[in-house]
């Protein structure tokens, strides 16, 4: 069983029932989620030895966050306890032509004030095959960015493969700030996961002839920018998620992958997904790709597995993707009928 490690923030998620607007009724459902935590949960459900590293306060909400990921099979041995607050985000589910909305309340969360040297990374990465982090973590502040760099260096020193989901969040930092921080980190990265907006905002590379609003996709442009990313920054694998936003309820979903080692570019199968909850869709794709690659699947097969895993996630409420390898393989092999399984 491969040991995989993720590092980042887990937040309290507060959402109104169903497709209601914020405070349409005086009820908010409370769950937990966050980029790297979502990946850790997916990997645990796929049967991997999944560890999540973060920092949470020593109070009841912090305890609940730890219990939430532990209940999904994630190892919490290296979670640091300290700080004053758990970050919060409010998520309103859109429908049809009304977009989903996220409001952050995460400033000065425990992980944002985490100091370099507080984690024994050498111990964390003992026997680890893979390390995953996102561009959200360094966006939380200078201390979190320094901890991310420290973790990346330690992962490579330990011989783990490293993936980064660029995950640009304009509510956390500017494009100039993202590029100044993230571009130097790419030298430790083996696999980049992104969409076309992330690549442009975080690395400053433009995908030609693509309009995400209209759903126009240019595969030749994606290959071009993926090859450029490899040449300029070094990662040998670049996976690009391709979301066609038909509405807030229906999306086209596929992905492409550039494998520099074999000079090969792949485009996955395509799904039209009726969205239940799109939050965590990219995280479930990253987890599916990691699972595929760390278990020895060929890059194209890992890509197909990742796209199927993320399509399934977007039919499940909440951040976490609670599906098994067998369920993903069934979809990836062509059974998208949705028929009752008896």
N, C-alpha and C positions, 0 to 999 in steps of 0.2 A: 504494500500500500504506500503510494508516494506521499511524502510530506510536503504540503504547500502552505505558504504563509502570506497573509495580507496585512496591510497596515493602513489605518485611516480612522475616520470619525464615524461613530454610530449615533444617530439622533432619534429623538422622540418625534414620531409622526402623528399629527393631529388632522383628522379629515372628517368632514360632514358626511352624513349617511348618503349612500348611493350617489346620485348626481346632483345633490342639492348645492346651492351656493353657500359660502361661508355664513354661518349663523342664521341661515334660513329657519332652522329649528335650533333650540339651545343644546345641541348635542354634538360632540366631537369624539370620534373613535380614536383610541390611542394604541399605536403599534410602534415598532422600531425599524429603522432602516438607515442605509448609507452605503455609498459606492462599494467600498472594500468589504464591509460587513456582508453585503448582498452576495458578493463573489464568494466569500468564505462559506456562507450557508449553501449556495449552489454546489460548491465542491464537496462539502460534507454529504449532501444528498446523493452525489455521484459516487460516494464510497471512498473518497480520498481522506487522508489524515490532515484535516484542515485546521490551521491555527489562525486566530485573529488577534492582532496587537493594536491596542488603543489606550487611551487614558480616560477614566471616568471617576466622578466624585464618589466619596465614601458616604453615600446616603441612599435612601430607598429607591430613587429613580435610577441612580447608577447601578444599584443591585439588580433592578428589573431589566436593565439593558443587558447586563452580563447573562442573566438567566435566559433572556430571549434568544441569544445566539447559542448558548449551551444547549437549550432545548432542541435546537435543530441539528445537533451533533458536532458543533464547532468546539475546538479546544480553546480554552480561555486562560491557560496557564500563565501567559505573559502579559495579560492586561494589567496596566498600571492603575493604581487608585490614588486620586488626588484631584485638586482643583475644586471649583465651586459650582459648576453647572454643566448639565447635559444640553447640547444644542437641540433646538426645536425647529421643525419645519411644518408649515401648514400646507396641505395639498388638497386642492379642489378639483375633482374629476370633471373634465369637459365632456361634451356630447355633441355629435353632429358638427355644426359650424361654430359652436362655442368652445374655445380652447381651454385646456386644463391650466391651472394656475398654481404656482408655488410661492409662498412667502417664507423667508428665512428669519429665524430669531436664534442665531448661533454665535454671535460675537462673544469673545472671551469664554468660550467653552473650555472644558478641561484640557482637551488635546491641543487647542490653540496655544496654550501656555506651557506645553510639554517641552522640556529642555533636553538638548543633545547630551548623551552620556547617561540618560536615565534608564535606558533599556540595554540589557546585555545581549546585543545582537549576535555575537558569536555563538551564544548558547541557543538563541532563537533559531539560528540557521544550521544547527548541527544536523546533518543528514537531510537537509531540505533540498528538494528537487526544483522548487519554483518559488518565486516571490512576485507578488502583484501589488501595485499601488496605482492611484489615479492622480490626475492633475488637480483634483479638489483639495487633497491634503496640503500641499505646499501653498495653496491659495489662502489657507487659513491664517497665515502670518509668518513672520521671519523665523520664529522658533520651530514651527511645524515644518517649514521648508528645510531648515537645517537638519531636523530629525529625518526627513525623507532622504536627503542626500546621504546621511550617515547610514541609513538602512540599505540604500542601493549599493553603496561601497561594500558593506559587510556581506550582502547577498552574493555579489560577484566574487568576493574573496573566498566565500564558502563553496563556490562552484555551482550555485543555483542559477537557473535561467530566470530572466527578469522580464516581466511585461508591465507596460504602463498604458492605461487608458487615459488619453489626453483630457477628456471631460472638461472642456472650457465652461466656466460659470461666470457670466458677465456681472452677476450680482456680487461676486466676491473679489474680482480684480479686473484690471484693464488688459487689453491685448499686449500692450508694451510691458506691463509687469509680468504677464504670463510668459512671454518670450524671453525676457531677461532671466527668469528663474528656470524655465523648463528646458530651453535649448542646451544649456551646459550639462543637464542631467542625462541627456540622450546617450552619452558615451557608455553608460552602464546598462543600456537597455537592449534586449534581444528582440522583443516583440512589441510593436506599437498597435494599439487598438484605438480607433477614432472614427468620426464621421468627417465629411468634407469641411464643415464649419470649424471643427476642432483643429484640423491640420492648418487651416489658414490663420486662426486666431492665436494658437499656441506656438506654432513653428514658423508662421509667416510664409507658408507655401500655398500657392493658389491653384485650385482645381479649375481648369478651363471649361467653359461652356456647360456649366451646371447651375440649375436653379432649384434649390430645395423647396421653395414655396410652391412652384408649379409641378414639382416632381420630375423635372427633366434630369435624366441621368446620362452621363457621358463616360462609358467604361474605359475608352481610350485615355480620357483625361485622368481617370483614377489610376490607371497603370502608370501614366507619365509622372504623376505626383508621388506615387509610391516609390518608383525607381529613384526619383530625385531625393526623397527622404532618406533612402538607404545610402545613396552616394554622399549626401551632405552630413548625415548624423550617425550612420552606422548600423542601426537595427536591421537584421536580416529578414524579418517577417513584418509585413504591414497589413493589417486587417481593417477594412473600411466597411462600416455598416451603411446600408443604403435604405433609407426610410422614405417612402413616397407618401406624403401626408395628404391623403384624399379628403379627410376630415378628421375631427377629433375622435370619431368612432371607428373609422376604417383607414387602415394604412397598408400600403404595399411594403413588404419586408424581404430583403435579401442582403447579401454582403459579397465583397470581393477580397481577395488575398493575393499579395505579392510575396513570392518565395524567392529571395535573391540567390540563395544557394543553388537552386536549380533553374534560375532565370525563368520562372513560370508564374503566370497570372491566372487566377481562377475566379469564376463568378458562380455563386451558389444557386441552389434552387430558390424559387420565389413563392412567397405566401401572401395572400390577402387576408389580413388579420382583423377580426372584429374585436376592437380593444375593450378589455375590462379594466385594465390598469397598465398603462405603458411605463410607469416609473419602475426602474430596475431592468428595463428591457436591454439596455446596453451592457449592464453588469452581468446579466445572464448570458449574453453573447460572449463576453470575455471569459466567463467561467467555463462555458462550453468549449471554447477554443483551447483554454488551458488544459481542461480534462482530456480533450482529444490529443493534444500534442504530448502531454506528459505520460499518457498511456500508450504512446507509440503509434498512433494513427498517422497516416500520411497527411500532409498539409491540406489537400483538397477534402479528404474525409473529415478532418477536424473542423474545417470550415462548414461543411454541411451539417455536422453535429451541432455546432454553435448556433447556426441559424435556426435549426429546429428547436433547440433548447430555448432560445429567446422568443420564438413565436409562441411557444407554450406559456412562457412566463407572462406574456402580455394578456393572457386570458385568466390570470389569477390575481385577486385583490391583494394589496399590500406590496412591500418591497421584495419579499423573498420568493425565490423560485423553488417550489416544493415538488420537484419532479425527479424521477429516477433515470438512470442510463437507459433502461429498457424502454421506458415511455418515449424518450427522445429518439432512440433508434427506430422505434416503430414509425414515428412521424417522418424521420429523415429518409426512411426506406420507401415512403410514398403513401402511407395510410393516413390521409388527412380527412377522412370521412366524418370523424366526430361521432361515429356510431357508438351506442351504449356497449360497454364491455361487460359481458355477463359470463 
